[in-house]
Amino acid sequence: ESGCYLQLTARSLNGGFGQPAVSAAGYILKRRLAHFIASDAHHATTRRPVLLGAFDHISKTYGLPAARMLLIDNPEAALCGAVNLQMPAAHGWLAGLLFRTANGYRKQTLSQLP
């Protein structure tokens, strides 16, 4: 199957790029569309890596397995040449957002989300 991988910048989770980026990142994560979380580090003193905060946020919101997959397992697999990267599984309340249909998961609109 053709497709692409999606990478979110860690600063988009903590407000570093403003509320619209936080909302967009949440939308992407809730739908299990992201494959990686990137540091977006440009320099040792300016725009430093902020991956620990992103790891903590994702662990608390989506579960430790999702955080490990997005920040450790998928990046490692990509560096080793893996083609089929995993998506984080739905966790806790998030699992209730996904309704099974005959053809897979039904898409929901933002108004249907908690």
Beta strands, then each sheet from edge to edge (+ up, - down):
strand 1: 7-9
strand 2: 36-38
strand 3: 100-101
strand 4: 104-105
sheet 1: 1+ 2+
sheet 2: 3+ 4-
end
